[in-house]
Amino acid sequence: MVGHGRPPFACIHRWKVLHDSWLAIIQAGHSEKPSITAVMDKLMVKIQKHFSTVAVNYQVTDECLKAVDPLLDSAAVPAASKPGLSPDELKEATIWLEGRNQENTRIYNNLVESLVNLIEDGNLRWKFSQLALGFLGLLIRTDIPFPPSGVRLMVNSLVHEALTVRKIAIATVGAILKQQKRPHKKMVIDPVAQALSTSSSASEEGLNPGVRSDNTWHHYDCTHPPTKDEWEKMVFVEKTHWGYYQWPKSFEVYAPMSEQPKLGRSIEELSPGELAIYTAFSDADFVERLIRFLSLEERKGKDKFQSKRFTLFKGLFRNFDDAFLPVLKPHLQRLSEDTQESSQRCLSEIVSALIRGYKHWPYEKIEKLWEFLVPILRTVLGQMTVETIRDWNTCFTAASESRDPRKLYWLLETLMESPIRGDGGSFSDASRLFVLQGCLIQQEWRVPSLLHRLLAYLEQHLTHTYKNVRDRVGNVLSWIFLFDYTMPNGNVTTSPHTQEFASKLLPRLTALKKLVIEGGASASNMEVMEVQSSEDEARQDIIKLSKTVMKWLIGSIGKMFSHVTPEMLQFLPMLAPLETVESDEELSELACLTLACMAQSLMPSHIIPHAIKALEQVAIGTSWHGKCSMLQYMQVMIFYNLYAISQPQYVEQIKNLIVGLLKDERLEVREAAATTLSGLFHCGFFKMDSQLQKDFEKLCKTKLPAKRLRLQDPQFNAEAFYSSIIQRHAGVLGLSACIQSCPYDVPIWMPQILMDLTDHLHDPQPIELTVRKTFSDFRRTHHDNWQEHKQQFTDDQLVILTDLLVSPCYYA
């Protein structure tokens, strides 16, 4: 019965077997033996897991019968025993099939009635009663209406005292409502003709993804609530993807309301199953008990928006119009005023289902519904908490999914009502932005006017006082500009463009460079920006603006459809110096994360010149911290885009950039440039050619005045001496980078470079330290295979290396 390693016997696709085995299991009775209890539990789980819908009515189509004749008449091996079916045999088989279908239907209905009777008799133990309910849930089908007795049992179980029973009933009644869904008439339209009826634009030929003249007619562009005449003339397009690439060849939409089936029906017009549901939900006491159960907390801290409850209420409003609203309105009003987490969650599930369920309501009822819902939504938007914000976000997201935005005018405009208004604190502002973002995301490219309005509104709050609001603003901005993407052979979107937004921000962020310079000048060449203690409001605003911009960049790069844009790269020179700001940890972490995201993004060939230009701007800047950050950024950027950036012109530009930074006046920059150069040599991005080696050797030969002259001459030019030290150190670092790029082998050019470096062991610091570190690293990395590597050196070179690398033994 359990079926070890295979589906259990109680799941065999034979209705007679299912009928007898399921009823036997339900009536097996309780046993005190642990072994029998364990077997029963295992059997229950396996049935729930392996059961699949079993066909009741089998059909053999005419096409299937026609396909049989060629098979029977063919000369294939093995040959058919009979050439084909005679008319009498075909008629007899048809009668047999009809009899079997009738028998299956009888067994199915009998099984449902038997399970219902066993549960209603009250003689079953609680475990077997719940199992029988679960079996009834498995018997819901699309082709056979569920018997009215089963519907009544499931509806009554919605207010059962046991939580498990209520959960089974909620899922089952939701499925029954889907089964009872009335078919709505559809009609085929020409979207191009529809576009011509709303504007004078013509259709565009070919595949042109994006916004076109033939797909803007269903965009959201409402400046006032739609009137009844406007509503009835609208052709609603529910699916978001329809029309973006091109229209379906046969494009179906719902027919006008006058041609749709009647939803608000009288009791006489309802089927027995529908009547059972209508009677229960029209009862005020039943609804009161149901709402009381649904607003209870199940698992503290773990409860969340339940899609099965949402499906239940959506089916009620979809199938029965607004018949139950008079009974539900007092409860919705009460729940909106209750700030408890479970009450708010229950309200979010019902509100979301209500918005989804009025899909086919007439205009008058929708208008009255929103007159009631808008005040409730304004109330809950002002009292969201940490525990309920996710539920309300799911509520509005589910309500907006696959719905024409013009149907959601009242919802969208309510969410757009000054989300950042200060009442309730920063959390309330951030929460309102969060749920608005979730709602607009579902509409994607169909609400450009709303995105423009929201962008204009958020531009006023980029320097908001509170961090959580700024973070949310940055996240919302990343979604606003997500659709600023033009596909190949596509059209430019009418949504907000990154280029226009960046052109407004860049002049404001230019002052960020001045702040870094001033911080360095006032702290003895240390870039420290007094962020927290400054009284300059303008300076504080620039810092807040930079944090918001970095939040936007991080969010955009992580979710955008395309590569990093040239506009984003223009922020690099301003953000690179912020990575090492010690007085503002948040600013430093955001800058580090932003640079990491930008460096790891893929770049096509036409974007690489913009990236190199941004790197050059950092290199000629005054911030040595920014140069160090830029060199780290450059390493990651090149490794992630190695093939695209390995063009000769790009390689030469980057080489000149790094060699120039080897001569920087700041020691930290020179060492970072040498590390970057070594890594690029190692990965093969740069080739070790003779000309580059000669350039480094020439820098190493930069003349330095004698030590005696430096100490005794009172007119000694210290500035010129320091400049010479930098030039010679740049050459030594370049040669050192060549050595460190080959840690496990000895190329033919390496011995001579090592010998050249030995000439600088007694140069002034930091040259001496660089040389000694290079030899120390060489010894460490080549020690294991030294017997093989030393074959590349001459005897004289080995003697010199031995003197340098081997410590003298005082006991020889």
Secondary structure as UniProt FT lines:
FT   TURN            4..5
FT   HELIX           9..11
FT   HELIX           15..26
FT   HELIX           34..50
FT   HELIX           62..73
FT   HELIX           87..121
FT   HELIX           126..138
FT   HELIX           148..157
FT   TURN            158..159
FT   HELIX           163..179
FT   STRAND          186..189
FT   HELIX           191..198
FT   TURN            213..215
FT   TURN            217..218
FT   HELIX           228..233
FT   TURN            240..244
FT   STRAND          251..254
FT   HELIX           257..259
FT   HELIX           267..269
FT   HELIX           272..281
FT   HELIX           284..294
FT   TURN            300..302
FT   HELIX           307..320
FT   TURN            321..324
FT   HELIX           325..337
FT   HELIX           341..357
FT   HELIX           358..360
FT   HELIX           363..381
FT   TURN            386..388
FT   HELIX           389..400
FT   TURN            401..402
FT   HELIX           405..408
FT   HELIX           409..415
FT   TURN            423..424
FT   HELIX           425..443
FT   HELIX           444..446
FT   HELIX           448..458
FT   HELIX           459..461
FT   TURN            462..463
FT   HELIX           467..480
FT   HELIX           481..483
FT   TURN            488..489
FT   HELIX           498..509
FT   HELIX           511..521
FT   TURN            522..524
FT   HELIX           537..559
FT   HELIX           566..569
FT   TURN            570..571
FT   HELIX           572..575
FT   HELIX           576..580
FT   HELIX           585..600
FT   TURN            605..607
FT   HELIX           608..619
FT   HELIX           624..640
FT   HELIX           642..645
FT   HELIX           648..661
FT   TURN            662..663
FT   HELIX           667..682
FT   TURN            683..684
FT   HELIX           690..700
FT   HELIX           707..712
FT   TURN            714..715
FT   HELIX           718..740
FT   TURN            743..744
FT   TURN            748..749
FT   HELIX           750..758
FT   TURN            759..762
FT   TURN            765..766
FT   HELIX           767..782
FT   TURN            784..785
FT   HELIX           786..789
FT   HELIX           790..792
FT   HELIX           795..805
FT   TURN            810..811
//
